[in-house]
Amino acid sequence: MKSFNKALKENPNNDAVYFEISRIYQMMGKKSQDKSLEFAQKAVEIDPDNIWYHKNIIAIYKQQKDYKNAAKEAKKIVKKYPNQKGNYYQLANMYIHDNDLKSALKVYQEMENHFGYEEGVVLQRKQIYLKLGDYNKALKEIDLLISHSPETKKFYGMAADIYLSQGEYEKAYENYERILQIDPTDGRVHLAISDYYKMQGETAKAYHETLLAFGSRNLDIDTKMKVLLKYFQNSDNDSLVKQHTYELLDTLVAVHPNEPKALAMKADFLNKEGRYEESLIYFHRVIALDSSRYLVWEQMLLIEQRLERYPEMASESDRALRLFPQQSSLYYFNGMANIKIKNYISAENHLKMGLNFVFDEKTKSDFYGLLAEAEFRQHKFGAAEDHFDMAIKLNPLNSLALKDYAFYLAYNEKDLANAKSMASKALEIKPKDADYIYTYAFVLFKSGEKEQAIKWIRDGMAKFPENKKLQLLDQEVNKNE
């Protein structure tokens, strides 16, 4: 700044120095804008033909949000340089910022008169008419756009949007049809036509258009998923909606076969419908494409647990743990699966590791109950008893721990009264589970209540005729008769 001030002392009419000082003040922030404007105006006084000096003044006024004066300055530039398009756009923008929309329209008209048709100008005029609420003039501008570019889909879409906003659905539909004549695969337009048919009460036609939209590769998957969610919400109460949901999901997966979102959505719906085997196939496909989705792993493991696919559950929970080593549920799944396949040492190790990531009492109870089962199966009876006690202390309604502890005590013929109490309590919590009926009957048998045991075994076999554990217990109870 000192060198510039020195230069001005030597030559008070040095316009370039005034301009540079103005720019320095401009960069110093709001408090220096008045000083910046003062030096900028001095530069223009000395050299009024320099366009950059005028543009500097406009920039200062814009920073001050003084769009009226910015427009006055921009108008001088247009007058001085009438063959430069950018100057007209700049002037119109200043009027728009100042909310002087009619003056902006005049500038755009002058521009068109001077340079001829230009798409950007017509689009700007259309926007101004929409802001003014003059929809007919906005539509006329769109007609002008279409006359110059009849194959451009977006212009018909603009017209359709205006007609929709005014409740003129038939005219909106006509414009959608024009788009489809240009591009029959336009998914967004098919969805828009679907909405039109819904308003007309023509649900079959509306669904047909939705199906066409789902078959379009140029409609993004997120839009399709939003539509599908609405179908999901109504599929339980309407068999036709459920059928349509399946058809839309099949189409979604066919069009996006390598999109994890599409596959996961189909897997979720099949799971919800109780089609677990099929659901599992799609969850596996998701994992093959994207293994970073923890919730997909969790859903997959829950289904494998339901289907009693314990070897797969053990190996896949191992894989998941390599990706998500701090997810406590994975240790629990792994422990459960390894107990079921009699890999008790691995189950014990994983459950102990998982406890490092568990903080709420209910989940700790689940872990201790399962850990006790793994220890019991290894004949680590002291540790098993301690962990069963901890599980039930943390959650007295832990039905699995109650059942397993009762079985453990009966198996070792210890504290049979307590075993019977726990087995009864577990059965109250889960009265329709064959394993709980079996455990209660087993405890009764070990307690010497043979007739009661036979009654529970027979009741259980009537409900679960294929249950092997009940069949074997029945043979054991009746082997001397």
C-alpha positions as CSV (number, residue, x, y, z in Angstrom):
1,M,0.0,0.0,0.0
2,K,2.9,2.4,0.8
3,S,4.3,2.0,-2.7
4,F,0.9,2.8,-4.2
5,N,0.5,5.9,-2.1
6,K,3.9,7.0,-3.2
7,A,3.0,6.5,-6.8
8,L,-0.2,8.7,-6.4
9,K,1.9,11.5,-4.9
10,E,4.1,11.3,-7.9
11,N,1.1,11.1,-10.3
12,P,-2.3,12.0,-8.8
13,N,-4.1,10.9,-12.1
14,N,-2.7,7.4,-12.2
15,D,-6.0,5.5,-12.7
16,A,-4.3,2.1,-12.5
17,V,-3.0,2.8,-9.0
18,Y,-6.5,3.9,-7.9
19,F,-7.9,0.6,-9.3
20,E,-5.3,-1.5,-7.4
21,I,-5.8,0.3,-4.1
22,S,-9.6,-0.2,-4.6
23,R,-9.0,-3.9,-5.0
24,I,-6.8,-4.1,-1.9
25,Y,-9.5,-2.4,0.2
26,Q,-12.1,-4.8,-1.3
27,M,-10.1,-7.8,-0.1
28,M,-9.9,-6.3,3.4
29,G,-13.6,-7.0,4.1
30,K,-16.9,-5.2,4.7
31,K,-15.5,-2.4,6.8
32,S,-13.3,-1.3,3.9
33,Q,-15.9,-1.4,1.1
34,D,-16.6,2.4,1.2
35,K,-12.9,3.1,0.8
36,S,-12.8,0.6,-2.0
37,L,-15.7,2.2,-3.8
38,E,-14.1,5.7,-3.4
39,F,-10.9,4.6,-5.1
40,A,-12.8,2.6,-7.8
41,Q,-14.9,5.7,-8.7
42,K,-11.7,7.8,-8.9
43,A,-10.3,5.3,-11.4
44,V,-13.4,5.5,-13.6
45,E,-13.3,9.3,-13.5
46,I,-9.8,9.3,-14.9
47,D,-10.5,6.5,-17.5
48,P,-14.3,6.1,-18.1
49,D,-13.6,3.7,-21.1
50,N,-12.0,1.0,-19.1
51,I,-14.6,-1.8,-18.7
52,W,-12.7,-3.5,-15.9
53,Y,-13.0,-0.3,-13.7
54,H,-16.7,-0.4,-14.2
55,K,-16.9,-4.1,-13.4
56,N,-14.9,-3.5,-10.2
57,I,-17.5,-1.0,-9.1
58,I,-20.3,-3.5,-9.8
59,A,-18.4,-6.1,-7.7
60,I,-18.2,-3.7,-4.8
61,Y,-21.9,-2.8,-5.0
62,K,-22.7,-6.6,-5.1
63,Q,-20.7,-7.1,-1.9
64,Q,-22.6,-4.3,-0.3
65,K,-25.9,-5.9,-1.7
66,D,-26.6,-2.5,-3.4
67,Y,-28.0,-4.1,-6.5
68,K,-29.8,-0.9,-7.6
69,N,-26.5,1.0,-8.1
70,A,-24.9,-2.2,-9.4
71,A,-27.6,-2.2,-12.1
72,K,-26.9,1.4,-13.0
73,E,-23.3,0.7,-13.4
74,A,-24.0,-2.5,-15.5
75,K,-26.3,-0.4,-17.7
76,K,-23.5,1.9,-18.5
77,I,-21.4,-1.0,-19.7
78,V,-24.2,-2.4,-21.9
79,K,-24.5,1.1,-23.5
80,K,-20.8,1.4,-24.1
81,Y,-20.3,-2.2,-25.3
82,P,-23.6,-3.3,-26.9
83,N,-22.1,-6.3,-28.8
84,Q,-20.9,-8.2,-25.7
85,K,-23.6,-10.7,-24.5
86,G,-22.1,-11.1,-21.1
87,N,-22.8,-7.5,-20.2
88,Y,-26.6,-8.0,-20.8
89,Y,-26.6,-11.1,-18.6
90,Q,-24.8,-9.2,-15.9
91,L,-27.4,-6.3,-16.1
92,A,-30.3,-8.7,-16.0
93,N,-28.9,-10.5,-13.0
94,M,-28.5,-7.2,-11.1
95,Y,-32.2,-6.4,-11.8
96,I,-33.2,-9.9,-10.7
97,H,-31.2,-9.5,-7.4
98,D,-32.9,-6.2,-6.9
99,N,-36.3,-7.9,-7.5
100,D,-36.9,-5.6,-10.5
101,L,-38.1,-8.5,-12.7
102,K,-39.8,-6.3,-15.3
103,S,-36.6,-4.5,-16.0
104,A,-34.8,-7.8,-16.3
105,L,-37.4,-8.9,-18.9
106,K,-36.7,-5.8,-20.9
107,V,-33.0,-6.5,-20.9
108,Y,-33.6,-10.1,-22.1
109,Q,-35.9,-8.8,-24.9
110,E,-33.2,-6.3,-26.0
111,M,-30.7,-9.0,-26.0
112,E,-32.9,-11.2,-28.2
113,N,-33.6,-8.3,-30.5
114,H,-29.9,-7.6,-30.8
115,F,-28.4,-11.2,-31.0
116,G,-31.4,-13.3,-32.1
117,Y,-32.8,-16.4,-30.4
118,E,-30.8,-17.8,-27.5
119,E,-32.0,-20.7,-25.4
120,G,-30.5,-19.3,-22.1
121,V,-32.4,-16.1,-22.6
122,V,-35.7,-17.8,-23.2
123,L,-35.2,-20.0,-20.1
124,Q,-34.5,-17.0,-18.0
125,R,-37.6,-15.2,-19.2
126,K,-39.7,-18.3,-18.5
127,Q,-38.4,-18.4,-14.9
128,I,-39.2,-14.7,-14.4
129,Y,-42.8,-15.2,-15.6
130,L,-43.2,-18.1,-13.2
131,K,-42.0,-15.9,-10.4
132,L,-44.5,-13.2,-11.5
133,G,-47.2,-15.9,-11.6
134,D,-47.9,-15.3,-15.3
135,Y,-48.1,-19.0,-16.3
136,N,-49.5,-18.3,-19.8
137,K,-46.5,-16.2,-20.7
138,A,-44.2,-18.8,-19.2
139,L,-45.8,-21.5,-21.4
140,K,-45.4,-19.3,-24.5
141,E,-41.7,-19.1,-23.7
142,I,-41.6,-22.9,-23.5
143,D,-43.4,-23.1,-26.9
144,L,-40.6,-20.9,-28.3
145,L,-38.0,-23.3,-26.9
146,I,-39.9,-26.3,-28.4
147,S,-40.2,-24.6,-31.8
148,H,-36.4,-24.3,-31.9
149,S,-35.7,-27.8,-30.4
150,P,-38.7,-30.1,-30.8
151,E,-36.7,-33.2,-29.8
152,T,-35.6,-31.9,-26.4
153,K,-37.6,-33.8,-23.7
154,K,-37.0,-31.4,-20.8
155,F,-39.0,-28.6,-22.5
156,Y,-42.2,-30.8,-22.6
157,G,-41.4,-31.7,-19.0
158,M,-41.4,-28.0,-18.0
159,A,-44.7,-27.5,-19.7
160,A,-46.2,-30.5,-17.9
161,D,-45.0,-29.2,-14.5
162,I,-46.8,-25.9,-15.1
163,Y,-50.0,-27.6,-16.2
164,L,-49.9,-29.9,-13.1
165,S,-49.4,-26.9,-10.8
166,Q,-52.5,-25.4,-12.3
167,G,-54.5,-28.6,-12.1
168,E,-54.7,-29.0,-15.9
169,Y,-53.9,-32.7,-15.8
170,E,-55.0,-33.5,-19.3
171,K,-52.6,-31.0,-20.8
172,A,-49.8,-32.3,-18.6
173,Y,-50.6,-35.8,-19.8
174,E,-50.4,-34.6,-23.4
175,N,-46.9,-33.3,-22.8
176,Y,-45.8,-36.6,-21.1
177,E,-47.0,-38.4,-24.2
178,R,-44.9,-36.2,-26.4
179,I,-41.8,-37.1,-24.3
180,L,-42.6,-40.8,-24.7
181,Q,-42.8,-40.3,-28.5
182,I,-39.2,-39.1,-28.3
183,D,-38.0,-41.6,-25.7
184,P,-40.4,-44.5,-24.8
185,T,-38.0,-45.7,-22.1
186,D,-38.2,-42.5,-20.0
187,G,-38.8,-43.9,-16.5
188,R,-39.7,-40.6,-14.8
189,V,-42.3,-39.9,-17.3
190,H,-43.9,-43.3,-16.9
191,L,-44.0,-42.6,-13.1
192,A,-45.6,-39.2,-13.8
193,I,-48.2,-40.8,-16.1
194,S,-48.8,-43.5,-13.3
195,D,-49.6,-40.6,-10.9
196,Y,-52.0,-39.1,-13.5
197,Y,-53.9,-42.4,-13.8
198,K,-54.1,-42.8,-10.0
199,M,-55.8,-39.4,-9.9
200,Q,-58.2,-40.6,-12.5
201,G,-58.9,-43.7,-10.5
202,E,-57.5,-46.0,-13.2
203,T,-55.4,-48.2,-10.9
204,A,-54.6,-50.9,-13.5
205,K,-53.2,-48.4,-16.0
206,A,-51.3,-46.7,-13.2
207,Y,-49.7,-49.9,-12.2
208,H,-48.8,-50.7,-15.8
209,E,-47.0,-47.4,-16.1
210,T,-45.2,-48.1,-12.8
211,L,-44.0,-51.4,-14.1
212,L,-42.7,-49.7,-17.3
213,A,-40.9,-47.2,-15.2
214,F,-39.2,-50.0,-13.2
215,G,-38.1,-51.6,-16.5
216,S,-36.3,-48.4,-17.5
217,R,-32.6,-48.4,-17.0
218,N,-32.5,-44.6,-17.1
219,L,-34.6,-44.3,-13.9
220,D,-32.3,-44.3,-10.9
221,I,-32.7,-47.1,-8.3
222,D,-33.3,-44.8,-5.4
223,T,-36.5,-43.4,-7.0
224,K,-37.7,-47.0,-7.7
225,M,-37.0,-48.0,-4.1
226,K,-39.1,-45.1,-2.8
227,V,-42.0,-46.3,-4.9
228,L,-41.5,-49.9,-3.7
229,L,-41.6,-48.8,0.0
230,K,-45.1,-47.6,-0.5
231,Y,-46.0,-51.0,-1.9
232,F,-44.3,-52.7,1.0
233,Q,-46.4,-50.8,3.5
234,N,-49.7,-51.9,1.9
235,S,-48.7,-55.5,0.9
236,D,-50.0,-57.1,4.1
237,N,-53.5,-55.9,3.7
238,D,-54.0,-56.3,-0.1
239,S,-53.2,-59.5,-2.0
240,L,-53.1,-57.6,-5.4
241,V,-50.6,-55.1,-3.9
242,K,-48.5,-58.1,-2.7
243,Q,-48.6,-59.6,-6.2
244,H,-47.5,-56.3,-7.7
245,T,-44.7,-55.9,-5.1
246,Y,-43.3,-59.3,-6.2
247,E,-43.5,-58.3,-9.9
248,L,-41.8,-54.9,-9.3
249,L,-39.1,-56.6,-7.2
250,D,-38.5,-59.1,-10.0
251,T,-38.2,-56.3,-12.5
252,L,-36.0,-54.2,-10.3
253,V,-33.5,-57.1,-9.9
254,A,-33.7,-58.0,-13.6
255,V,-32.8,-54.4,-14.6
256,H,-30.2,-53.9,-11.7
257,P,-28.8,-57.5,-11.2
258,N,-25.5,-56.2,-9.7
259,E,-27.0,-53.5,-7.5
260,P,-26.8,-54.5,-3.8
261,K,-29.7,-52.2,-2.9
262,A,-32.0,-54.0,-5.3
263,L,-31.0,-57.5,-4.1
264,A,-31.2,-56.5,-0.4
265,M,-34.7,-55.1,-0.9
266,K,-35.9,-58.3,-2.5
267,A,-34.2,-60.3,0.3
268,D,-35.9,-58.2,3.0
269,F,-39.4,-58.7,1.4
270,L,-38.9,-62.4,1.0
271,N,-37.8,-62.6,4.6
272,K,-40.8,-60.6,5.7
273,E,-43.1,-63.0,3.7
274,G,-41.5,-66.1,5.4
275,R,-39.7,-67.3,2.3
276,Y,-36.5,-67.8,4.2
277,E,-34.7,-70.1,1.8
278,E,-35.1,-67.6,-1.1
279,S,-34.3,-64.7,1.1
280,L,-31.0,-66.3,2.0
281,I,-30.1,-66.7,-1.6
282,Y,-30.5,-62.9,-2.2
283,F,-28.7,-62.0,1.0
284,H,-25.7,-64.1,-0.2
285,R,-25.8,-62.3,-3.5
286,V,-25.6,-58.9,-1.7
287,I,-22.6,-60.0,0.4
288,A,-20.9,-61.3,-2.7
289,L,-21.2,-57.8,-4.3
290,D,-20.7,-55.7,-1.1
291,S,-19.5,-57.2,2.1
292,S,-19.4,-53.9,4.0
293,R,-23.1,-53.9,5.0
294,Y,-23.3,-55.1,8.6
295,L,-27.1,-55.3,8.8
296,V,-27.1,-57.6,5.8
297,W,-24.7,-60.0,7.6
298,E,-26.9,-59.9,10.7
299,Q,-30.1,-60.6,8.7
300,M,-28.4,-63.5,6.9
301,L,-27.3,-65.0,10.2
302,L,-30.7,-64.7,11.8
303,I,-32.2,-66.6,8.9
304,E,-29.6,-69.3,9.1
305,Q,-30.4,-69.6,12.8
306,R,-34.1,-69.9,12.0
307,L,-33.3,-72.6,9.3
308,E,-30.9,-74.3,11.7
309,R,-28.1,-74.1,9.2
310,Y,-25.4,-74.0,11.9
311,P,-22.3,-75.0,9.9
312,E,-22.9,-72.1,7.5
313,M,-23.8,-69.8,10.4
314,A,-20.5,-70.7,12.1
315,S,-18.3,-70.1,9.0
316,E,-20.1,-66.9,7.9
317,S,-20.1,-65.4,11.4
318,D,-16.3,-66.0,11.3
319,R,-16.1,-64.1,8.0
320,A,-18.2,-61.3,9.4
321,L,-16.1,-61.0,12.5
322,R,-13.0,-60.3,10.3
323,L,-14.9,-57.3,8.9
324,F,-16.7,-56.2,12.1
325,P,-14.6,-57.3,15.1
326,Q,-16.4,-55.0,17.5
327,Q,-20.0,-56.2,16.8
328,S,-21.0,-58.2,19.8
329,S,-23.9,-59.9,18.1
330,L,-21.5,-61.7,15.7
331,Y,-19.7,-63.4,18.6
332,Y,-23.1,-64.5,20.0
333,F,-24.1,-66.0,16.6
334,N,-20.8,-67.7,16.3
335,G,-21.0,-69.1,19.8
336,M,-24.5,-70.4,19.3
337,A,-23.6,-72.0,15.9
338,N,-20.5,-73.7,17.3
339,I,-22.4,-75.1,20.2
340,K,-24.9,-76.6,17.8
341,I,-22.1,-78.3,15.8
342,K,-20.4,-79.4,19.0
343,N,-17.4,-77.2,18.5
344,Y,-17.5,-76.2,22.2
345,I,-14.0,-74.8,22.6
346,S,-14.4,-72.3,19.7
347,A,-17.8,-71.4,21.1
348,E,-16.3,-70.7,24.5
349,N,-13.5,-68.6,23.1
350,H,-15.7,-66.5,20.9
351,L,-18.3,-65.9,23.7
352,K,-15.5,-64.8,26.1
353,M,-14.1,-62.4,23.5
354,G,-17.6,-61.0,22.7
355,L,-18.2,-60.1,26.3
356,N,-15.5,-57.4,25.9
357,F,-18.0,-55.6,23.6
358,V,-21.2,-56.0,25.7
359,F,-22.3,-53.4,28.1
360,D,-26.0,-53.8,28.9
361,E,-27.1,-56.4,31.4
362,K,-29.7,-58.2,29.2
363,T,-27.1,-58.9,26.5
364,K,-24.5,-60.0,29.1
365,S,-27.1,-62.4,30.5
366,D,-27.5,-63.9,27.0
367,F,-23.7,-64.3,26.6
368,Y,-23.2,-65.9,30.0
369,G,-26.1,-68.3,29.5
370,L,-24.6,-69.5,26.2
371,L,-21.1,-69.6,27.6
372,A,-22.3,-71.8,30.5
373,E,-23.8,-74.2,27.9
374,A,-20.5,-74.4,26.1
375,E,-18.7,-75.1,29.4
376,F,-21.2,-77.6,30.5
377,R,-20.7,-79.6,27.2
378,Q,-17.0,-79.7,28.0
379,H,-17.7,-80.9,31.6
380,K,-16.4,-77.7,33.1
381,F,-19.2,-77.9,35.6
382,G,-18.0,-75.4,38.1
383,A,-17.5,-72.6,35.5
384,A,-20.8,-73.6,33.9
385,E,-22.7,-73.2,37.2
386,D,-21.1,-69.8,37.9
387,H,-22.0,-68.5,34.5
388,F,-25.6,-69.9,34.6
389,D,-26.0,-68.1,38.0
390,M,-24.7,-64.8,36.5
391,A,-26.9,-65.1,33.5
392,I,-30.1,-65.5,35.6
393,K,-29.0,-62.9,38.1
394,L,-28.6,-60.3,35.3
395,N,-31.9,-61.3,33.7
396,P,-34.3,-63.5,35.7
397,L,-36.4,-63.9,32.5
398,N,-33.7,-65.2,30.3
399,S,-35.6,-68.2,29.1
400,L,-32.7,-69.9,27.3
401,A,-30.5,-69.7,30.4
402,L,-33.3,-71.0,32.6
403,K,-33.9,-73.9,30.2
404,D,-30.3,-74.8,29.8
405,Y,-29.5,-74.5,33.5
406,A,-32.5,-76.7,34.4
407,F,-31.3,-79.3,31.9
408,Y,-27.7,-79.1,33.3
409,L,-28.9,-79.7,36.9
410,A,-31.2,-82.5,35.9
411,Y,-28.5,-84.1,33.8
412,N,-26.2,-84.1,36.9
413,E,-29.1,-85.0,39.2
414,K,-28.4,-81.9,41.3
415,D,-30.9,-79.5,43.0
416,L,-33.8,-81.0,41.1
417,A,-36.4,-78.8,42.8
418,N,-34.6,-75.7,41.5
419,A,-34.2,-77.4,38.1
420,K,-38.0,-78.1,38.0
421,S,-38.8,-74.5,39.0
422,M,-36.5,-73.0,36.3
423,A,-37.8,-75.4,33.6
424,S,-41.3,-74.5,34.5
425,K,-40.6,-70.8,34.4
426,A,-38.8,-71.1,31.0
427,L,-41.8,-73.0,29.6
428,E,-44.1,-70.3,30.8
429,I,-42.1,-67.8,28.8
430,K,-42.0,-70.0,25.7
431,P,-44.9,-72.4,25.9
432,K,-44.9,-73.3,22.1
433,D,-41.3,-74.2,21.8
434,A,-40.6,-78.0,21.5
435,D,-37.2,-77.7,23.1
436,Y,-38.7,-76.1,26.2
437,I,-41.3,-78.9,26.5
438,Y,-38.6,-81.5,26.1
439,T,-36.5,-79.9,28.9
440,Y,-39.4,-79.7,31.3
441,A,-40.4,-83.3,30.6
442,F,-36.7,-84.4,31.0
443,V,-36.5,-82.6,34.4
444,L,-39.8,-84.2,35.6
445,F,-38.4,-87.6,34.6
446,K,-35.1,-87.1,36.4
447,S,-37.1,-85.8,39.4
448,G,-39.0,-89.1,39.6
449,E,-42.3,-87.7,38.3
450,K,-42.6,-90.2,35.5
451,E,-46.3,-89.9,34.8
452,Q,-46.1,-86.2,34.5
453,A,-43.1,-86.5,32.3
454,I,-45.0,-89.0,30.0
455,K,-48.0,-86.6,29.8
456,W,-45.7,-83.7,28.7
457,I,-43.9,-85.9,26.2
458,R,-47.1,-87.1,24.6
459,D,-48.5,-83.5,24.5
460,G,-45.3,-82.4,22.9
461,M,-45.2,-85.2,20.4
462,A,-48.8,-84.4,19.4
463,K,-47.7,-80.8,18.6
464,F,-44.3,-81.7,17.2
465,P,-44.6,-85.3,15.8
466,E,-41.2,-85.0,14.0
467,N,-39.2,-83.9,17.0
468,K,-36.3,-86.4,17.5
469,K,-35.5,-85.3,21.1
470,L,-39.0,-85.9,22.3
471,Q,-39.1,-89.3,20.5
472,L,-35.8,-90.4,22.1
473,L,-37.0,-89.2,25.6
474,D,-40.3,-91.1,25.1
475,Q,-38.2,-94.3,24.4
476,E,-36.0,-93.7,27.4
477,V,-38.9,-93.1,29.8
478,N,-40.8,-96.2,28.6
479,K,-37.9,-98.5,27.9
480,N,-38.6,-100.8,30.9
481,E,-42.3,-101.1,30.2
